Amino acid sequence: MRADRPATPGHSQEHGQPRPGADEHGETTRGARAGLSGHGTGAPATQGGHGAEPPAALGGHGAEARTGASALGGIVVADFGRVLAGPYMTMLLADLGADVIKIERPGSGDDTRAWGPPFADGEATYFLGVNRNKRSIALDLTDPTDLGTARAIVDRADVLVENFRPGTMEKLGLGHEEVRASNPGLVYCSVTGFGSAEGAHLPGYDLLVQAMGGLMSVTGEPGGPGTKAGVALVDVVTGLHAGLGILAALRHRERTGEGQRVEVSLLGSLLSALTNQSAAYLGAGVVPRPLGNRHPSIAPYEVFEASDRPLVLAVGNDRQFRSLCERLGTPGLADDPRFADNTARVAHREELVAALSGPLGARTAGDWFEELTAAGVPCGPINDLADAFALADRLGVAARVPAALAGPGQVAHPIALDATPPVYHRAPPRLGEHTAAVLTELGLPPRTS
């Protein structure tokens, strides 16, 4: 159930720039393909059944694999998203029951199909990690027939997700104003890198936004060049913001019958996610700088060396600090005016670290974890991912999806719902795996080639 691994990785820019050799829509230019001319250049512009049960053509798919209620059952998502922010978000929607139709470029598909190593079952694990529970249809949006098929999907959808360069969907005839004329209940979500105004021309790679949006300026060691986060964190946060916006818009539609435009940018999402660092600048004029593993406003809140490996202390209040000092055998530190409260500890951070480092270095990280945790002091070792998943298993946090349900290497949906829990019923699709089925549901002739 996997596509063969593409021979070479693609290079398209996630949030709107075309890849080399592609046209401005980010789709490789091709002539009309044999066997598709019988589809016609369009499809019935029917409304998506908003406020009622979705039409049978695209509603409720996967019922054979799902049992019980699902939170988003009956919601159809036309997913034009690529790479991470959009696909991560639509996977979460699919886990909650939405029927996500992933519209991909023929021949290569989503760029992340080639973003490896590592690979599993011939597919890049990058792609596999954010595309379960979806159906894939391969459409060349520069081909009139395929574009008509895409429009037919959109006209029956409840939600549209796209992250092309701003203006591309309008050139294709799939812009918000045009599609709302035939599907006024559509929730239309656009994900951009730097917004749709003056920043529309800028490529939206996560690393670029981490740099230009300030995250790298507060990450890394003091005096260093800045360090990116170890995962495309801005994409993930933006996907979560987009999903929240979609759910809010669906709630509005439930009350009014009206769809609306949802727009999120990587830059705006990052500036929001910087929370206390952004607030320090806007509220107090402080431009934060990198502090390594230290916190700008809390101490001790950093990494110390135990006798065998690093140990993190995350002391958030005076009670925890007093308990720490007692367990270290240095109770007088809690009464020292330099360390009596958090503000004083931050002001005398270097003296505090020197006072704590000796006692902490006398025992193993495991010893301290057991003793300090029992005393209510937040601490723990720096785990690698193998250790982290083992910890989740040990603690009963269901972090893995059984391979039999959605393919190998799937991380569980992070939200637990007791009445409408996430469901895993489909492995990440092969490129175009569901093209024939979707065409049938649209009432269009099957392809003959």
C-alpha positions in Angstrom: 0.0 0.0 0.0 2.8 2.4 -0.7 4.0 4.3 -3.7 7.4 3.6 -5.0 10.0 6.0 -3.7 10.6 8.9 -6.1 14.0 8.9 -7.6 14.9 12.5 -6.7 13.6 14.9 -4.2 11.4 17.8 -5.3 12.2 21.4 -4.5 9.0 23.3 -4.4 8.6 26.0 -1.8 6.0 24.9 0.7 4.0 28.1 1.0 3.7 29.2 -2.6 6.8 29.3 -4.7 6.9 26.9 -7.7 9.5 24.2 -7.8 12.1 24.3 -10.6 10.6 23.3 -13.9 7.0 24.1 -12.8 4.7 26.9 -13.7 3.6 29.6 -11.4 0.9 27.5 -9.9 3.4 25.0 -8.6 2.1 22.4 -11.0 4.3 20.8 -13.6 3.0 22.0 -17.0 1.7 19.1 -19.1 -0.4 18.7 -22.2 -3.8 17.1 -22.1 -3.4 13.4 -21.3 -5.0 10.7 -23.4 -8.1 9.1 -22.0 -9.3 12.2 -19.9 -11.0 14.3 -22.6 -14.3 12.5 -21.9 -14.5 14.1 -18.5 -15.4 17.5 -19.8 -13.9 20.7 -18.6 -16.2 21.2 -15.6 -18.6 19.5 -13.3 -22.0 20.4 -11.8 -21.6 23.3 -9.5 -23.7 21.9 -6.7 -23.7 23.2 -3.2 -22.1 21.1 -0.5 -25.2 20.3 1.5 -24.2 22.6 4.4 -26.3 22.3 7.4 -27.6 18.9 6.4 -26.1 15.5 5.6 -23.4 15.8 3.0 -24.2 14.4 -0.5 -23.6 10.7 -0.9 -21.0 11.3 -3.5 -18.3 12.6 -1.1 -19.7 12.2 2.4 -19.2 9.6 5.0 -16.4 7.7 3.3 -14.5 5.1 5.2 -17.6 4.1 7.1 -16.7 0.5 6.5 -13.6 1.1 8.6 -15.0 3.3 11.3 -17.5 2.4 14.0 -19.4 4.7 16.3 -19.6 8.4 16.1 -16.8 10.7 14.9 -16.5 14.4 15.8 -16.2 15.5 12.2 -18.1 12.8 10.4 -19.7 14.0 7.2 -17.2 16.9 6.8 -15.5 16.8 3.4 -12.1 18.6 3.0 -10.6 19.5 -0.4 -6.9 19.4 0.6 -4.6 21.3 -1.8 -2.0 21.7 1.0 1.6 20.4 0.6 4.6 19.7 2.8 3.8 20.2 6.5 1.5 22.9 7.9 -1.5 22.1 5.8 -1.1 18.3 5.7 -0.5 18.0 9.5 -3.6 20.0 10.2 -5.8 18.0 7.7 -4.5 14.7 9.1 -5.7 15.8 12.5 -9.1 16.6 11.0 -9.1 13.2 9.2 -8.4 11.5 12.5 -11.5 13.1 13.9 -13.6 11.8 11.1 -13.4 14.3 8.2 -13.1 12.9 4.7 -9.9 14.5 3.4 -9.4 14.4 -0.4 -5.7 15.1 -1.0 -5.2 16.7 -4.4 -1.7 16.0 -5.6 0.5 16.7 -8.7 0.6 13.7 -11.0 3.9 12.0 -11.2 5.5 13.3 -8.1 2.7 14.3 -5.7 3.4 16.1 -2.4 7.0 17.2 -2.3 7.5 15.3 1.0 7.0 12.0 -0.7 10.6 12.4 -1.8 12.0 14.0 1.4 14.2 11.2 2.6 16.0 9.3 3.9 14.6 7.8 6.1 12.1 5.8 4.1 9.6 3.1 5.2 7.9 0.8 2.8 9.4 2.8 -0.1 7.9 6.1 1.1 9.6 9.0 2.9 8.7 8.9 6.6 8.2 12.7 6.4 5.2 12.2 4.2 3.9 9.2 6.1 3.9 11.1 9.4 1.3 13.7 8.3 -0.9 12.0 5.7 -2.8 9.1 7.2 -6.6 8.7 7.0 -6.6 10.7 3.6 -7.5 9.8 0.1 -5.2 10.8 -2.8 -6.4 12.0 -6.2 -3.8 13.0 -8.8 -4.8 16.1 -10.8 -2.8 18.4 -13.0 -4.3 21.8 -12.3 -3.0 23.2 -15.5 -5.1 20.7 -17.4 -8.7 21.9 -18.0 -10.2 18.5 -17.5 -8.4 17.9 -14.2 -9.1 21.5 -13.1 -12.8 20.8 -13.7 -12.5 17.7 -11.5 -10.9 19.8 -8.8 -13.7 22.3 -9.0 -16.3 19.5 -8.7 -14.6 18.4 -5.5 -14.5 21.9 -4.2 -18.2 22.5 -5.0 -19.1 19.5 -2.8 -16.7 20.2 0.0 -17.2 21.7 3.4 -13.6 22.9 3.8 -10.9 23.9 1.3 -7.2 24.1 2.4 -4.5 25.5 0.3 -1.0 26.9 0.6 -0.1 28.0 -2.9 1.5 31.4 -3.5 -1.1 34.1 -2.9 -3.0 34.7 -6.1 -2.5 31.2 -7.6 -5.9 29.8 -6.7 -7.5 32.9 -8.2 -5.7 32.4 -11.5 -6.9 28.8 -11.5 -10.5 29.9 -11.0 -10.5 28.4 -7.5 -10.2 31.6 -5.5 -12.5 32.2 -2.6 -14.8 34.7 -4.2 -15.3 32.5 -7.2 -16.0 29.2 -5.5 -18.3 30.8 -2.8 -20.7 31.7 -5.6 -21.5 28.0 -6.1 -20.7 26.8 -2.6 -21.5 29.7 -0.2 -21.1 27.4 2.9 -17.5 26.6 2.1 -14.9 27.3 4.8 -11.9 28.4 2.7 -8.5 28.2 4.5 -5.3 29.7 3.1 -1.9 29.2 4.7 0.8 31.6 3.6 4.4 32.3 4.6 4.3 36.0 5.2 0.7 37.0 4.5 -1.2 37.9 1.4 -0.2 41.6 1.2 3.4 42.9 0.9 4.8 39.6 1.9 3.0 37.5 -0.7 6.0 37.1 -2.9 8.2 35.7 -0.1 8.8 31.9 0.0 7.4 30.3 3.1 9.9 27.8 4.3 9.8 27.1 8.0 13.6 27.7 8.5 13.3 31.1 6.8 10.4 32.1 9.0 12.2 30.9 12.1 15.1 33.2 11.1 13.1 36.2 9.9 10.3 35.9 12.5 12.7 36.0 15.5 12.7 32.4 16.8 16.3 31.8 16.0 17.3 35.1 17.7 16.2 33.6 21.0 17.4 30.0 20.4 21.0 28.9 20.9 23.9 29.8 23.1 24.6 33.4 24.1 26.7 35.2 21.5 26.0 32.5 19.0 24.6 32.9 15.5 21.1 31.6 16.4 19.8 28.1 16.2 16.7 26.6 14.6 14.4 24.4 16.5 15.0 20.7 15.9 11.6 20.3 14.1 9.7 22.5 11.7 7.9 24.0 14.7 6.5 27.0 12.9 4.7 24.8 10.4 3.2 22.7 13.2 2.0 25.7 15.2 0.6 27.3 12.0 -1.3 24.0 11.2 -2.8 24.0 14.7 -3.9 27.7 14.3 -5.4 26.9 10.9 -7.3 23.9 12.3 -8.6 26.1 15.2 -9.8 28.7 12.6 -11.5 26.1 10.5 -13.4 24.7 13.5 -14.5 28.2 14.5 -15.7 28.8 11.0 -17.6 25.6 10.9 -19.3 26.5 14.1 -20.2 29.9 12.6 -21.6 28.1 9.5 -23.6 25.8 11.8 -25.4 28.9 13.2 -25.7 30.9 10.0 -25.2 28.6 7.0 -22.4 30.9 5.8 -18.9 29.9 5.1 -15.9 32.3 5.4 -12.3 32.8 4.6 -9.7 31.6 7.1 -6.2 32.9 6.6 -3.1 32.1 8.7 0.5 32.9 8.0 3.7 31.3 9.3 5.0 34.7 10.4 1.8 35.6 12.3 1.6 32.2 13.9 5.3 32.4 15.1 4.9 35.8 16.6 1.9 34.6 18.5 3.6 31.4 19.6 6.6 33.4 21.0 4.2 34.4 23.8 6.3 35.7 26.7 9.2 36.7 24.3 6.8 38.7 22.1 5.1 40.2 25.2 8.5 41.3 26.6 9.1 43.3 23.5 5.7 44.7 23.0 5.0 45.4 26.6 8.4 46.4 28.0 10.5 47.2 25.0 12.9 44.3 25.7 14.5 42.6 22.7 15.2 39.1 24.0 18.5 37.4 23.2 19.5 33.7 23.3 20.2 32.2 26.7 21.0 28.7 25.7 18.9 26.4 27.9 18.0 29.1 30.4 14.7 30.9 30.8 14.7 34.7 30.7 12.2 35.0 33.6 12.6 31.9 35.8 15.5 30.4 37.8 16.6 27.8 38.2 15.1 26.7 34.9 17.9 25.1 32.9 20.2 22.1 32.4 22.7 21.0 35.1 25.2 18.2 35.0 24.5 15.2 37.2 27.3 12.7 37.8 26.4 10.7 34.7 24.4 12.9 32.3 22.5 16.2 32.0 19.5 16.9 34.2 16.9 19.5 33.7 15.5 21.5 36.6 12.3 23.5 36.0 11.6 25.2 39.3 8.6 27.4 38.9 7.9 28.9 42.3 9.5 29.5 45.8 8.0 26.4 47.4 9.6 24.2 44.8 12.9 26.0 45.3 12.8 25.5 49.0 12.1 21.8 48.5 15.0 21.6 46.1 17.4 23.2 48.6 16.3 20.8 51.4 16.8 17.7 49.2 20.3 19.0 48.1 21.3 19.5 51.7 21.6 23.2 51.3 18.4 24.6 53.0 20.1 27.9 53.8 20.0 28.9 50.1 16.2 29.4 50.3 16.7 32.1 52.9 19.6 33.8 51.2 18.4 37.3 50.1 19.9 36.6 46.6 17.7 33.6 46.1 14.7 34.3 48.3 12.3 34.8 45.4 12.2 34.2 41.7 13.1 37.8 40.8 16.1 37.7 43.0 17.2 34.3 41.6 17.0 35.6 38.1 19.1 38.7 39.0 21.7 36.4 40.7 21.5 33.5 38.3 25.3 32.9 38.0 25.7 32.7 41.8 22.7 30.4 42.0 24.0 28.0 39.3 27.4 27.8 41.1 25.7 27.0 44.4 23.5 24.2 42.9 26.0 22.6 40.5 28.2 21.0 43.1 25.5 19.1 45.0 23.7 18.1 41.8 26.9 16.7 40.3 27.4 14.3 43.2 24.6 11.9 42.2 23.2 10.4 39.0 20.3 11.9 37.0 18.2 8.9 37.8 18.7 9.4 41.6 17.8 13.0 41.4 14.8 12.3 39.2 13.4 9.9 41.8 14.1 12.0 44.9 13.3 15.5 43.5 10.1 14.3 41.8 8.9 12.8 45.0 9.5 16.1 46.7 7.5 18.0 44.0 10.4 19.5 42.3 10.1 19.3 38.4 13.1 17.7 36.9 14.1 15.0 34.4 16.9 13.8 32.1 17.3 14.8 28.5 15.8 11.9 26.6 16.2 11.0 22.9 13.1 10.0 21.0 13.6 6.3 21.8 13.6 7.2 25.5 10.7 9.6 25.0 8.4 7.0 23.5 9.5 4.4 26.1 8.5 7.0 28.7 5.1 7.5 27.1 4.6 3.7 27.0 5.6 3.5 30.7 3.3 6.3 31.8 0.3 5.0 29.8 0.3 7.8 27.3 -1.0 6.3 24.1 1.5 7.8 21.7 1.7 5.1 19.0 -0.8 3.9 16.5 -0.8 0.2 15.9 0.7 -0.5 12.5 -2.2 -2.6 11.5 -4.5 0.5 11.7 -2.7 3.1 9.7 0.6 1.9 8.5 4.0 1.8 10.3 5.5 4.6 12.4 2.4 6.6 13.1 2.2 8.9 16.1 -1.2 8.9 17.8 -3.5 11.9 17.7 -2.7 14.0 20.7 -6.3 14.8 21.7 -8.4 12.2 23.7 -12.2 12.5 23.3 -14.3 10.1 25.3 -17.4 10.3 23.1 -15.9 10.9 19.6 -12.3 9.7 19.8 -9.8 9.8 16.9 -10.0 6.9 14.6 -7.3 5.3 12.5 -8.6 3.6 9.5 -6.4 4.3 6.5 -2.7 4.3 5.9 -1.1 7.3 4.1 -2.2 6.9 0.5 -0.2 6.0 -2.6 -0.1 8.9 -5.1 -3.4 8.9 -6.9 -4.6 5.8 -5.1 -8.2 6.9 -4.8 -8.5 8.8 -8.1 -10.9 6.2 -9.7 -13.1 6.1 -6.6 -13.4 9.8 -6.3 -14.2 10.2 -10.0 -16.9 7.6 -9.6 -18.3 9.5 -6.6 -18.4 12.7 -8.6 -20.3 11.0 -11.4 -17.4 11.4 -13.8 -16.2 8.7 -16.3 -13.2 6.6 -15.2 -9.9 7.2 -16.8 -9.0 4.9 -19.5 -5.2 5.2 -19.3 
